[in-house]
Amino acid sequence: MENNSKYMMSSIEEYFDILDKQTEKNSQIIAKSLVKYLKASKEKSKYDVLKQAEQVHNS
């Protein structure tokens, strides 16, 4: 009987290798996002600027 499935069987080692590569890729994406977030959090947000302007105006 011929296997007409579009999926190919792989060994458990190949499966874990693929899983490790995907995990590494996901970790890099998360790290880049975290760096962007941390850089942005150091800068004053629009909310902080408006809040500070309101405090100055109300003083």
Contacts in CASP RR format, 6 or more apart in sequence:
PFRMAT RR
TARGET T0000
AUTHOR 0000-0000-0000
METHOD contacts of the structure
MODEL  1
MENNSKYMMSSIEEYFDILDKQTEKNSQIIAKSLVKYLKASKEKSKYDVL
KQAEQVHNS
10 18 0 8 1.000
44 52 0 8 1.000
END
